Amino acid sequence: MHQTGKKGSTPNFVSITAGALFFLFCCYYVFTAWHLPRGAGPDSGAHYDVARFIYDNGRLAVIPGDVERLKLTPYGSTRALRPPLSYLASAGLARLIGDYGHRSTFINLRFGSGLLCAAAAAFFFLGLWMLFERYWIALTGALLFGLLPQLAFIASYVNDDSGAIFSGTVLLFAMIRVLVKGLNWRTAIVFGLAAGLVLLSKFTAWLLLPSAACFLVPWLWKSTGRGAQCLAVIVIAAVIGGGWWIVFNMYHYGMNDPLLSKVSAELSEQHAVIEDAGHRGYTSRGVGLAELVLHNHKNFLGESFKATVGHLDWLRIRLGWPQYGLYAIVFLIGICYPPFRMLRQRVGLSATYNPREPAGMSWLCWILFLMVVFQVVMYVRFNLYHDVQVQGKYLLPVLAPLLTLFTAAVIATADFLSARIKGFDRIPGAVYALLALVVISGSHLHALRSYVMPYYFQDPFVYRLSPFRYIDLRTLDFVKASSAVELQTGKAGLTVESLGRDPQIVLDNDYCRWLSANVIIHVILQAEEQGDLKIYIDQGKGFSEDSATGWRYSPGDNHVIMPMGVSQCRAMRLDPASAPGRVVISRIGFAPLHISR
């Protein structure tokens, strides 16, 4: 298991491709960050506050000294007490680009998330190449990774999920290096730095560390004395890569609070506006594990999957079947591959030995499987006991491990078919990659065009206004009943003499046919004094203020446009004034307004 495959250094064209992927994804994420409206990301204000503090002060915030410079949430918390990798990247990059970026610091600070996600896509490509040495399949995996709608959205605003995705992907890259090249001081340094980056990232990425530690056990066990040296190198590199943040915390807050749980609790107790912020999970609502998962309470499983693929903004933008369908197939194949791999070996269905597959591949597959399962278990536990957060971003640190399993399944299937179908292996890999590129990019562009852009940049509805139909005011045929008024027709229109404070004109029921669910009412009138014009619709409960629209007119000529929603119309009433006086109504018209997507 600790043996390595016979693999050399990375070819130049692979390194160039990784650089190109990094550059292209950076450009795309900068574009989306540039155009995403302010406040679009969940808790974007709280994340921006910390990145802006580091940008302005060149250091991490220390509580309580910097409380006044931070904007606390209603729960009395601040993201300044979280691992700061994403915020350091955002502030550092904004400082670096300076005047070459956007004129707004707010936008410049967003670019750090895009940088981390683009780098993660490049590292993922390199890891897949190192593991499988299949150029086109590695490229396909990187596209699946970088064009996941939820990841692209996370890359577009300041948040700490981008750091978790990046560090989790780099940790996988380091694990693959150990598998392929063995455990030596070079791979130990990379592994330690990657583990340090995880420690510097959101706690959702920390869940990968137990599985990564288990992965190293065979190499450490077989290497005896050398393994102890490599372990020491890993620990030192981990401290340099991100473990220093824990040392920083113990220096400022005490040895007994390395993860800032105590200072966070004290801060919430002192500054919380909303009390009882904790223990708001499903169990507080009487929903247990069996009901949540086995009975799929309120489609918890389906909503979690959709949120992982793309339930964007503040969970307000849902995507469609091209996105959910594509990644449902990918995720399902990936998670099922390790058990199926073991089963096919047991029943003798394995294809011919693949010389490019490194020794210990089965061990890696099960470790990645464990990573994914453990992440899901902890996500469910969080929702049960801590807070109801049906957000797939908590699962994205295991996106790279899951896509690695999918890639392994694709390669195993291709090898299986090549051994049994004559000529199958003669089809160039570029053909499959081109097909995958069309499907993946097409799905992503469809999401942009059909869901994201209409939500942010276009009115999602189409409005069609029918021509106005005007009541013939030359006769009184339109009047069904009236009270407290004298009506007189003439060339100027309908003259209404109000005899009290509540004059009423009930229109013939036939005019209800002129209305629709949404209608625009147009009235032209001349008044001697200020007054109020109201139109009532009997929608089944009689005439009431709940089913009325009105306008206050001024002395002289008035053109009144009033919108109104109508569920049904049984009768219509016009109240032309609110006090004794004279009003001349020249026109009364109705135009149905049709609204569609």
C-alpha positions as CSV (number, residue, x, y, z in Angstrom):
1,M,0.0,0.0,0.0
2,H,2.9,2.3,0.7
3,Q,4.5,1.5,-2.7
4,T,4.4,4.1,-5.5
5,G,3.7,3.9,-9.2
6,K,6.4,4.7,-11.7
7,K,5.5,8.2,-12.5
8,G,7.8,11.0,-13.6
9,S,7.6,14.7,-13.3
10,T,4.7,16.7,-14.7
11,P,5.0,17.4,-18.4
12,N,5.2,21.0,-19.6
13,F,1.9,20.9,-21.4
14,V,0.1,19.8,-18.2
15,S,1.7,22.6,-16.3
16,I,0.7,25.0,-19.0
17,T,-2.9,23.7,-19.0
18,A,-3.1,24.2,-15.2
19,G,-1.9,27.8,-15.6
20,A,-4.4,28.4,-18.4
21,L,-7.2,27.0,-16.3
22,F,-6.2,29.2,-13.4
23,F,-6.1,32.3,-15.6
24,L,-9.4,31.6,-17.4
25,F,-11.2,30.8,-14.2
26,C,-9.7,33.9,-12.6
27,C,-11.0,36.0,-15.5
28,Y,-14.5,34.5,-15.3
29,Y,-14.7,34.8,-11.5
30,V,-13.5,38.4,-11.7
31,F,-16.2,39.1,-14.2
32,T,-18.9,37.6,-12.0
33,A,-17.6,39.4,-8.9
34,W,-17.6,42.7,-10.9
35,H,-21.2,42.4,-11.8
36,L,-22.8,40.6,-8.9
37,P,-25.1,43.1,-7.0
38,R,-24.1,44.2,-3.5
39,G,-25.6,42.1,-0.8
40,A,-26.2,39.1,-3.1
41,G,-24.2,36.6,-1.1
42,P,-25.4,35.1,2.2
43,D,-23.9,37.1,5.2
44,S,-21.9,39.1,2.7
45,G,-21.9,42.1,4.9
46,A,-20.4,40.2,7.9
47,H,-17.7,38.7,5.7
48,Y,-16.9,42.0,4.0
49,D,-16.5,43.6,7.4
50,V,-13.6,41.4,8.4
51,A,-11.9,41.6,5.0
52,R,-12.2,45.3,5.1
53,F,-10.7,45.5,8.6
54,I,-7.7,43.5,7.5
55,Y,-7.4,45.7,4.4
56,D,-7.5,48.9,6.4
57,N,-5.3,47.8,9.4
58,G,-3.0,45.2,7.9
59,R,-3.6,42.8,10.7
60,L,-6.2,40.5,12.3
61,A,-8.7,41.9,14.7
62,V,-8.3,41.3,18.4
63,I,-11.3,41.2,20.7
64,P,-12.4,43.2,22.7
65,G,-10.0,46.0,21.6
66,D,-11.3,46.1,18.0
67,V,-15.0,45.5,18.8
68,E,-15.9,49.1,18.0
69,R,-14.3,48.8,14.6
70,L,-16.3,45.8,13.6
71,K,-20.0,45.4,12.8
72,L,-21.5,42.6,14.9
73,T,-24.4,40.5,13.8
74,P,-27.7,40.6,15.7
75,Y,-26.5,37.5,17.5
76,G,-23.5,39.5,18.8
77,S,-21.0,37.6,16.7
78,T,-18.3,38.5,14.2
79,R,-16.6,36.6,11.5
80,A,-13.3,38.0,12.8
81,L,-13.2,35.1,15.3
82,R,-13.2,32.6,12.4
83,P,-10.2,31.1,10.6
84,P,-9.1,34.0,8.3
85,L,-7.7,32.4,5.1
86,S,-10.3,33.8,2.8
87,Y,-10.2,37.2,4.4
88,L,-6.4,37.4,4.2
89,A,-6.6,36.4,0.5
90,S,-9.2,39.1,-0.2
91,A,-7.5,41.9,1.7
92,G,-4.0,40.9,0.4
93,L,-5.2,40.8,-3.3
94,A,-7.1,44.0,-2.9
95,R,-3.9,45.7,-1.6
96,L,-1.8,44.1,-4.4
97,I,-3.9,45.3,-7.3
98,G,-4.5,48.7,-5.8
99,D,-5.5,51.2,-8.5
100,Y,-5.4,48.6,-11.2
101,G,-8.6,47.0,-10.0
102,H,-12.1,48.3,-9.6
103,R,-12.6,51.8,-8.3
104,S,-14.6,50.4,-5.4
105,T,-12.7,48.6,-2.6
106,F,-15.9,46.6,-2.1
107,I,-15.5,45.0,-5.5
108,N,-11.7,44.5,-5.2
109,L,-12.1,42.6,-1.9
110,R,-14.4,40.1,-3.8
111,F,-11.5,39.0,-6.1
112,G,-9.8,37.0,-3.3
113,S,-12.6,34.4,-3.3
114,G,-12.2,34.1,-7.1
115,L,-8.5,33.7,-6.8
116,L,-8.9,30.8,-4.3
117,C,-11.5,29.0,-6.3
118,A,-9.5,29.4,-9.5
119,A,-6.4,28.0,-7.8
120,A,-8.5,25.1,-6.4
121,A,-9.6,24.2,-10.0
122,A,-5.9,24.3,-11.2
123,F,-4.8,22.1,-8.2
124,F,-7.6,19.7,-8.9
125,F,-6.6,19.3,-12.5
126,L,-3.0,18.7,-11.5
127,G,-4.1,16.1,-8.9
128,L,-6.2,14.2,-11.4
129,W,-3.4,14.2,-13.9
130,M,-0.9,13.0,-11.3
131,L,-3.3,10.2,-10.2
132,F,-4.6,9.0,-13.6
133,E,-2.3,10.5,-16.3
134,R,-5.4,11.0,-18.5
135,Y,-5.2,14.5,-19.8
136,W,-8.7,14.9,-21.2
137,I,-10.3,13.3,-18.2
138,A,-8.4,15.5,-15.8
139,L,-9.5,18.5,-17.9
140,T,-13.1,17.3,-17.7
141,G,-12.9,16.9,-14.0
142,A,-11.6,20.4,-13.6
143,L,-14.4,21.8,-15.7
144,L,-17.0,20.0,-13.6
145,F,-15.3,21.5,-10.5
146,G,-14.9,25.1,-11.6
147,L,-18.3,25.4,-13.4
148,L,-20.4,24.0,-10.5
149,P,-22.9,26.9,-10.2
150,Q,-22.6,27.1,-6.4
151,L,-18.9,27.2,-6.5
152,A,-18.9,29.9,-9.2
153,F,-21.3,32.0,-7.1
154,I,-19.0,31.5,-4.0
155,A,-16.1,32.7,-6.1
156,S,-18.0,36.0,-6.7
157,Y,-18.2,37.6,-3.3
158,V,-16.3,37.8,0.0
159,N,-16.9,34.6,2.1
160,D,-15.0,32.0,4.0
161,D,-16.4,29.0,2.0
162,S,-13.9,29.8,-0.8
163,G,-11.0,29.2,1.6
164,A,-12.5,25.9,2.7
165,I,-12.9,24.7,-0.9
166,F,-9.3,25.7,-1.7
167,S,-7.7,24.2,1.3
168,G,-9.7,20.9,0.9
169,T,-8.6,20.6,-2.7
170,V,-5.0,21.3,-1.9
171,L,-5.1,18.7,0.8
172,L,-6.4,16.2,-1.7
173,F,-3.6,17.2,-4.0
174,A,-1.1,16.6,-1.2
175,M,-2.6,13.1,-0.5
176,I,-2.3,12.2,-4.2
177,R,1.4,13.2,-4.1
178,V,2.0,10.9,-1.2
179,L,0.2,8.1,-3.0
180,V,2.1,8.6,-6.3
181,K,5.6,9.6,-5.0
182,G,5.7,8.0,-1.6
183,L,6.2,9.7,1.8
184,N,9.4,11.7,1.7
185,W,10.4,15.1,3.0
186,R,9.2,16.8,-0.1
187,T,5.7,15.3,0.0
188,A,5.6,15.7,3.7
189,I,6.2,19.4,3.4
190,V,3.4,19.8,0.8
191,F,1.1,17.7,3.0
192,G,1.9,19.7,6.1
193,L,1.4,23.0,4.3
194,A,-2.0,21.8,3.0
195,A,-3.1,20.7,6.4
196,G,-2.1,24.1,7.7
197,L,-4.2,25.8,5.1
198,V,-7.1,23.7,6.3
199,L,-6.5,24.9,9.8
200,L,-6.6,28.4,8.5
201,S,-9.9,27.8,6.7
202,K,-13.6,27.5,7.7
203,F,-14.3,24.7,10.2
204,T,-16.2,22.8,7.5
205,A,-12.8,22.0,6.0
206,W,-11.4,20.7,9.3
207,L,-13.7,17.7,8.9
208,L,-11.3,16.4,6.2
209,L,-8.3,16.2,8.6
210,P,-9.3,12.9,10.4
211,S,-9.6,11.1,7.1
212,A,-6.4,12.6,5.8
213,A,-4.6,11.5,8.9
214,C,-5.9,7.9,8.4
215,F,-4.6,8.0,4.9
216,L,-1.1,8.6,6.1
217,V,-1.1,5.7,8.6
218,P,0.2,2.9,6.2
219,W,3.2,5.1,5.1
220,L,4.0,6.1,8.6
221,W,3.7,2.5,9.9
222,K,5.9,1.0,7.2
223,S,8.6,3.7,7.3
224,T,9.5,3.3,11.1
225,G,12.2,5.8,11.9
226,R,11.8,7.7,8.7
227,G,8.1,8.0,9.3
228,A,8.7,9.8,12.6
229,Q,10.9,12.3,10.8
230,C,8.3,12.9,8.1
231,L,5.6,13.3,10.8
232,A,7.7,16.0,12.4
233,V,8.1,17.7,9.0
234,I,4.4,17.6,8.5
235,V,3.7,19.1,11.9
236,I,6.2,21.9,11.4
237,A,4.9,22.7,7.9
238,A,1.3,22.6,9.2
239,V,2.2,25.3,11.8
240,I,3.8,27.4,9.1
241,G,0.9,26.9,6.7
242,G,-1.9,27.8,9.1
243,G,-1.4,26.4,12.5
244,W,0.1,29.8,13.6
245,W,-3.5,31.0,13.8
246,I,-4.1,28.7,16.8
247,V,-0.9,30.0,18.4
248,F,-2.1,33.6,17.7
249,N,-5.3,32.8,19.5
250,M,-3.6,31.3,22.5
251,Y,-1.3,34.3,22.8
252,H,-4.2,36.8,22.8
253,Y,-7.0,34.9,24.4
254,G,-5.3,32.3,26.6
255,M,-4.0,28.7,26.4
256,N,-7.5,27.4,27.1
257,D,-9.3,29.1,24.2
258,P,-7.3,28.1,21.0
259,L,-10.5,28.0,18.8
260,L,-12.1,31.2,20.3
261,S,-15.2,29.4,21.6
262,K,-15.1,31.2,25.0
263,V,-14.5,34.7,23.6
264,S,-17.3,34.1,21.1
265,A,-19.7,33.1,23.8
266,E,-18.8,36.1,25.9
267,L,-19.1,38.5,22.9
268,S,-22.6,37.1,22.1
269,E,-23.7,37.4,25.7
270,Q,-22.6,41.1,25.8
271,H,-23.8,42.3,22.4
272,A,-26.6,39.9,21.2
273,V,-29.7,41.7,20.1
274,I,-31.5,38.5,19.3
275,E,-31.5,36.2,22.4
276,D,-31.3,32.4,22.5
277,A,-29.2,32.2,19.3
278,G,-28.2,28.6,20.0
279,H,-30.0,25.3,19.9
280,R,-32.2,26.2,17.0
281,G,-31.8,22.9,15.1
282,Y,-34.5,20.5,14.0
283,T,-34.6,18.8,17.3
284,S,-35.9,22.0,18.9
285,R,-38.8,21.7,16.5
286,G,-39.5,18.1,17.4
287,V,-37.9,16.6,14.3
288,G,-35.5,13.8,15.0
289,L,-32.9,12.0,12.8
290,A,-35.3,9.4,11.5
291,E,-37.9,11.9,10.4
292,L,-35.3,14.2,8.9
293,V,-33.4,11.7,6.9
294,L,-35.5,8.5,6.6
295,H,-38.8,10.3,6.1
296,N,-37.0,13.2,4.3
297,H,-38.7,16.0,6.3
298,K,-39.7,18.8,4.0
299,N,-37.5,17.2,1.3
300,F,-34.4,17.8,3.4
301,L,-32.2,15.5,1.2
302,G,-33.4,17.0,-2.1
303,E,-33.1,20.6,-0.9
304,S,-29.6,19.9,0.4
305,F,-28.5,18.4,-2.9
306,K,-29.9,21.3,-4.8
307,A,-28.2,23.8,-2.5
308,T,-24.9,22.0,-3.1
309,V,-25.3,22.3,-6.9
310,G,-26.8,25.7,-6.9
311,H,-29.4,27.4,-4.7
312,L,-27.9,30.8,-5.1
313,D,-28.0,34.2,-3.4
314,W,-29.8,33.9,-0.1
315,L,-31.3,30.6,-1.3
316,R,-33.5,32.6,-3.6
317,I,-32.3,31.5,-7.0
318,R,-33.2,27.9,-8.0
319,L,-31.7,26.3,-11.1
320,G,-33.2,23.7,-13.4
321,W,-33.0,20.1,-14.4
322,P,-30.0,20.5,-16.7
323,Q,-27.9,21.5,-13.7
324,Y,-29.4,19.3,-11.1
325,G,-29.6,16.3,-13.4
326,L,-26.0,16.5,-14.6
327,Y,-24.5,16.7,-11.1
328,A,-27.0,14.2,-9.7
329,I,-25.5,11.6,-12.1
330,V,-22.0,12.7,-11.3
331,F,-22.4,12.6,-7.5
332,L,-24.3,9.3,-7.6
333,I,-21.6,7.6,-9.7
334,G,-18.8,9.0,-7.5
335,I,-20.3,7.9,-4.2
336,C,-21.2,4.5,-5.5
337,Y,-17.8,3.8,-7.0
338,P,-15.8,2.5,-4.0
339,P,-18.4,-0.2,-3.0
340,F,-18.8,-1.2,-6.6
341,R,-15.0,-1.4,-7.1
342,M,-14.8,-3.7,-4.2
343,L,-17.7,-5.8,-5.4
344,R,-16.4,-6.2,-8.9
345,Q,-13.0,-7.4,-7.5
346,R,-14.8,-9.9,-5.3
347,V,-16.8,-11.4,-8.2
348,G,-14.0,-11.2,-10.7
349,L,-15.3,-8.5,-13.0
350,S,-12.1,-6.5,-12.9
351,A,-10.7,-5.5,-16.3
352,T,-7.0,-6.0,-17.2
353,Y,-4.5,-4.3,-14.8
354,N,-4.1,-0.6,-15.5
355,P,-0.3,0.1,-15.2
356,R,-1.0,3.8,-14.8
357,E,-3.0,3.2,-11.6
358,P,-0.8,3.7,-8.6
359,A,-0.5,1.1,-5.8
360,G,-2.9,1.9,-3.0
361,M,-5.6,3.3,-5.2
362,S,-8.2,1.3,-3.4
363,W,-7.1,2.7,-0.1
364,L,-7.4,6.3,-1.5
365,C,-10.9,5.6,-2.8
366,W,-12.1,4.4,0.5
367,I,-10.5,7.3,2.3
368,L,-12.2,9.7,-0.1
369,F,-15.5,7.8,0.4
370,L,-15.0,8.2,4.2
371,M,-14.4,12.0,3.7
372,V,-17.6,12.5,1.8
373,V,-19.7,10.4,4.2
374,F,-18.3,12.0,7.3
375,Q,-18.9,15.5,5.9
376,V,-22.6,14.6,5.2
377,V,-23.0,13.1,8.6
378,M,-21.7,16.2,10.3
379,Y,-23.9,18.4,8.1
380,V,-26.9,16.4,9.2
381,R,-25.8,16.7,12.8
382,F,-25.4,20.4,12.5
383,N,-28.9,20.8,11.2
384,L,-30.3,18.6,13.9
385,Y,-28.7,20.1,17.0
386,H,-27.3,23.5,16.1
387,D,-29.1,25.4,13.4
388,V,-31.4,24.7,10.5
389,Q,-29.1,25.6,7.6
390,V,-30.0,23.7,4.4
391,Q,-27.1,25.1,2.6
392,G,-24.9,22.9,0.3
393,K,-21.9,25.2,0.7
394,Y,-21.2,23.2,4.0
395,L,-20.6,20.1,1.8
396,L,-18.4,21.7,-0.9
397,P,-15.0,21.0,0.9
398,V,-15.5,17.4,-0.3
399,L,-16.4,18.4,-3.9
400,A,-12.9,17.5,-5.1
401,P,-12.8,14.1,-3.4
402,L,-16.3,13.3,-4.7
403,L,-15.3,14.3,-8.3
404,T,-12.1,12.3,-8.0
405,L,-14.2,9.2,-7.3
406,F,-16.4,10.0,-10.3
407,T,-13.3,10.4,-12.5
408,A,-12.0,7.0,-11.2
409,A,-15.4,5.4,-12.1
410,V,-15.3,6.9,-15.6
411,I,-11.8,5.6,-16.2
412,A,-12.7,2.1,-14.8
413,T,-15.7,2.0,-17.1
414,A,-13.7,3.0,-20.1
415,D,-11.0,0.4,-19.4
416,F,-13.7,-2.2,-18.9
417,L,-15.4,-1.4,-22.2
418,S,-12.0,-1.2,-24.0
419,A,-11.2,-4.7,-23.0
420,R,-14.5,-6.1,-24.3
421,I,-15.5,-3.9,-27.2
422,K,-13.2,-4.0,-30.2
423,G,-12.1,-0.5,-31.4
424,F,-13.5,1.3,-28.3
425,D,-10.0,2.3,-27.2
426,R,-9.2,3.8,-30.7
427,I,-11.6,6.7,-30.1
428,P,-9.5,9.7,-29.2
429,G,-10.0,11.0,-25.6
430,A,-10.4,14.5,-27.1
431,V,-13.8,13.4,-28.6
432,Y,-15.2,12.5,-25.1
433,A,-13.7,15.6,-23.6
434,L,-15.3,17.8,-26.3
435,L,-18.6,16.2,-25.6
436,A,-18.2,16.7,-21.9
437,L,-17.2,20.3,-22.5
438,V,-20.4,21.0,-24.5
439,V,-22.5,19.4,-21.8
440,I,-20.8,21.0,-18.8
441,S,-20.5,24.5,-20.3
442,G,-23.9,24.3,-21.9
443,S,-25.5,23.5,-18.5
444,H,-23.6,26.3,-16.8
445,L,-24.5,28.9,-19.5
446,H,-28.2,27.7,-19.4
447,A,-28.2,28.4,-15.6
448,L,-26.8,31.9,-16.3
449,R,-29.1,32.7,-19.1
450,S,-32.3,31.2,-17.7
451,Y,-32.0,31.9,-13.9
452,V,-29.2,34.1,-12.8
453,M,-29.2,36.9,-15.3
454,P,-33.0,37.3,-15.3
455,Y,-33.0,37.5,-11.5
456,Y,-30.3,40.1,-11.2
457,F,-30.3,42.0,-14.5
458,Q,-33.7,41.7,-16.1
459,D,-37.2,41.9,-15.0
460,P,-38.2,38.2,-14.7
461,F,-41.7,39.0,-15.8
462,V,-43.1,40.1,-19.2
463,Y,-45.9,42.8,-19.0
464,R,-48.4,43.2,-21.7
465,L,-51.0,46.0,-21.5
466,S,-54.2,45.6,-23.5
467,P,-55.8,48.7,-25.0
468,F,-58.0,50.8,-22.7
469,R,-61.7,50.4,-23.0
470,Y,-63.6,53.6,-22.0
471,I,-67.1,53.9,-20.6
472,D,-69.5,55.8,-22.7
473,L,-70.3,58.8,-20.5
474,R,-72.7,60.4,-23.0
475,T,-75.6,58.5,-21.4
476,L,-76.3,57.1,-18.0
477,D,-76.7,53.5,-19.2
478,F,-73.6,52.5,-17.3
479,V,-75.2,53.4,-14.0
480,K,-76.9,50.7,-12.1
481,A,-77.6,52.7,-8.9
482,S,-76.4,55.9,-7.2
483,S,-76.7,57.7,-3.9
484,A,-76.0,61.2,-2.6
485,V,-75.2,62.4,-6.1
486,E,-76.9,64.2,-9.0
487,L,-75.6,63.0,-12.4
488,Q,-75.8,64.9,-15.7
489,T,-74.3,64.1,-19.1
490,G,-72.9,66.6,-21.5
491,K,-70.2,67.3,-24.1
492,A,-67.6,67.8,-21.3
493,G,-68.4,64.4,-19.8
494,L,-70.3,63.3,-16.7
495,T,-71.0,66.1,-14.3
496,V,-71.3,64.7,-10.7
497,E,-72.8,66.9,-8.1
498,S,-72.0,65.5,-4.7
499,L,-74.7,66.0,-2.1
500,G,-72.9,64.6,0.9
501,R,-69.6,63.1,2.2
502,D,-70.2,59.7,0.7
503,P,-71.4,59.9,-2.9
504,Q,-71.6,56.5,-4.7
505,I,-72.2,55.4,-8.2
506,V,-72.7,51.6,-8.8
507,L,-71.7,50.5,-12.3
508,D,-73.6,48.0,-14.4
509,N,-72.3,44.5,-13.8
510,D,-71.4,44.1,-17.4
511,Y,-68.3,46.2,-16.8
512,C,-66.8,43.5,-14.6
513,R,-66.0,41.7,-17.8
514,W,-63.6,44.4,-18.7
515,L,-61.4,43.6,-15.8
516,S,-58.6,41.0,-15.4
517,A,-56.5,39.7,-12.5
518,N,-54.4,42.9,-12.9
519,V,-55.9,46.0,-14.3
520,I,-54.9,49.7,-14.9
521,I,-57.7,52.2,-14.4
522,H,-57.5,55.6,-16.2
523,V,-59.6,58.5,-15.1
524,I,-59.6,62.1,-16.4
525,L,-61.5,64.6,-14.3
526,Q,-61.8,68.3,-13.5
527,A,-62.5,69.3,-9.9
528,E,-63.4,72.6,-8.1
529,E,-61.7,71.5,-4.9
530,Q,-59.4,68.9,-3.6
531,G,-61.0,65.5,-3.1
532,D,-60.6,61.7,-3.1
533,L,-61.6,59.4,-5.9
534,K,-62.1,55.7,-5.1
535,I,-63.1,52.7,-7.0
536,Y,-64.4,49.6,-5.1
537,I,-64.6,46.1,-6.5
538,D,-67.0,43.6,-4.9
539,Q,-64.8,40.4,-4.9
540,G,-67.3,38.3,-3.1
541,K,-67.3,40.0,0.3
542,G,-69.1,43.2,-0.6
543,F,-67.6,46.7,-1.0
544,S,-64.8,47.3,1.5
545,E,-61.5,49.2,1.8
546,D,-59.6,46.0,1.3
547,S,-60.8,45.8,-2.3
548,A,-60.5,49.5,-3.2
549,T,-58.0,51.7,-4.9
550,G,-58.0,55.5,-4.8
551,W,-56.3,58.8,-5.6
552,R,-56.4,62.2,-4.1
553,Y,-57.0,64.8,-6.8
554,S,-56.3,68.5,-6.9
555,P,-58.4,71.5,-8.1
556,G,-58.3,71.7,-11.9
557,D,-57.5,69.0,-14.5
558,N,-56.4,65.6,-13.2
559,H,-55.2,62.5,-15.1
560,V,-55.4,59.6,-12.7
561,I,-53.7,56.2,-13.3
562,M,-54.5,53.5,-10.7
563,P,-53.3,49.8,-10.7
564,M,-55.5,47.2,-9.1
565,G,-55.5,43.5,-8.5
566,V,-58.8,41.7,-8.9
567,S,-59.5,38.1,-8.0
568,Q,-63.1,38.2,-9.1
569,C,-65.6,41.0,-9.8
570,R,-69.3,40.8,-8.8
571,A,-69.9,44.6,-8.8
572,M,-68.0,47.8,-9.2
573,R,-68.6,51.2,-7.5
574,L,-67.2,54.6,-8.1
575,D,-67.0,57.2,-5.3
576,P,-66.1,60.4,-7.1
577,A,-65.7,62.7,-4.0
578,S,-65.4,62.8,-0.3
579,A,-67.3,66.0,0.4
580,P,-70.0,68.1,-1.2
581,G,-68.9,69.6,-4.5
582,R,-68.8,69.3,-8.3
583,V,-66.6,67.0,-10.3
584,V,-66.6,66.6,-14.1
585,I,-65.4,63.2,-15.3
586,S,-64.2,63.2,-18.9
587,R,-63.1,59.6,-19.2
588,I,-63.1,56.3,-17.2
589,G,-61.2,53.4,-18.8
590,F,-59.9,50.0,-18.0
591,A,-56.9,48.1,-19.5
592,P,-56.2,44.5,-18.5
593,L,-52.5,44.0,-17.6
594,H,-51.2,40.5,-18.4
595,I,-48.1,39.3,-16.5
596,S,-46.1,36.2,-17.5
597,R,-42.5,34.9,-17.2
